[in-house]
Amino acid sequence: MRRLGAIVKAFRNGGASALELGFPFSDPIADGPVLEAAHARALRHGTTWSDLKEACREASRELPVAVMTYANPLWHRGLSSASRDLASAGASGLIVPDLSLEESGPFSRAARAAGLSLVLLAAPGVSSNRLRIIASRSRGFLYLVSRYGTTGRTSGRADIDLAPLVRASHETKPRLPVLVGFGVRDRWTATRALASGADGVIVGSAVEEHLAPASRPGSIERWLRSIATATVASRPPRRS
């Protein structure tokens, strides 16, 4: 956990406003090769639920923490028990990428009872009506997937106009931030995502690539600051 503490401080100093901690699953269907490999390494090293709670406690001293994992590990532990565990360890939010809107009710109730925000995801092909329902039920923020396909550098189309979806979410729930993820990895992709009117971006696979054993917190901090400064400069003002 000593290295985790140094890395989280580097993220904070580099301009991150929150941190996403992933808990491994054997079939991470939303993730591309980089995060698939990270899941496999974590499972190979025997990462446990207790390890996740310890990581939450460490990381939440520096930044708000959202845990990202798949539905099966949560069902296995029991939705209420898992939610209470994460909240007591310092997590603020929960992201479940394989959770559909229709199946989100029990997860949402368990998370809310524990004091967690269940963040829902919206894909680029979602209809306006469905997007409005997702936005109305999401807590903490809305996770807007920027393209078709999985996470990472090269998968999926990247020429999708997200502005109508961002606008529909803001109109439905004006105080709910919309964050864009999948394929955001540098200043250019962050700026492009924010041009849609989104309130922020989520950087996942590119972070994992920078967390190679030889990486130092200082280099991670400098790399992240280049993205964070771009987001501040390019973020459009929200209309009330």
QUIMOPE-V273189 format. One record per backbone hydrogen bond with DSSP energy under -0.5 kcal/mol. NH is the residue of the N-H (numbers start at 1). CO is the residue of the C=O. Records with the same first field share a line. If there is no record, write none. Layout:
NH: CO ; CO
This chain:
5: 1
6: 2
7: 3
8: 4
9: 5
10: 6
11: 7
12: 8
13: 9
14: 10
15: 11 ; 12
16: 11
19: 64
21: 19 ; 66
22: 20
23: 68
28: 25
29: 27
31: 28
36: 32
37: 33
38: 34
39: 35
40: 36
41: 37
42: 38
43: 39
44: 40
45: 41
46: 43
47: 42
52: 48
53: 49
54: 50
55: 51
56: 52
57: 53
58: 54
59: 55
60: 56
61: 58
62: 59
63: 59
64: 17
66: 19
67: 93
68: 21
69: 67 ; 95
74: 70
75: 71
76: 72
77: 73
78: 74
82: 78
83: 79
84: 80
85: 81
86: 82
87: 83
88: 84
89: 85
90: 87
91: 86
92: 65
93: 65
94: 117
95: 67
96: 119
97: 95
99: 96
100: 98
103: 100
104: 101
107: 103
108: 104
109: 105
110: 106
111: 107
112: 108
113: 109
114: 110
115: 111 ; 112
116: 111
117: 92
118: 116
119: 94 ; 117
120: 118
122: 143
126: 123
131: 127
132: 128
133: 129
134: 130
135: 131
136: 132
137: 133
138: 134
139: 118
141: 139
142: 177
143: 120 ; 141
144: 142 ; 179
145: 122 ; 143
146: 181
151: 30
162: 160
165: 162
166: 162
167: 163
168: 164
169: 165
170: 166
171: 167
172: 168
173: 169
176: 173
177: 140 ; 175
179: 142 ; 177
180: 200
181: 144
185: 183
190: 186
191: 187
192: 188
193: 189
194: 190
195: 191
196: 193
197: 194
198: 193
199: 178
200: 178
202: 180
204: 202
208: 204
209: 205
210: 206
211: 207 ; 208
212: 209
215: 212
219: 216
220: 216
221: 217
222: 218
223: 219
224: 220
225: 221
226: 222
227: 223
228: 224
229: 225
230: 226
231: 227
232: 228
233: 229
234: 230
235: 231
236: 194
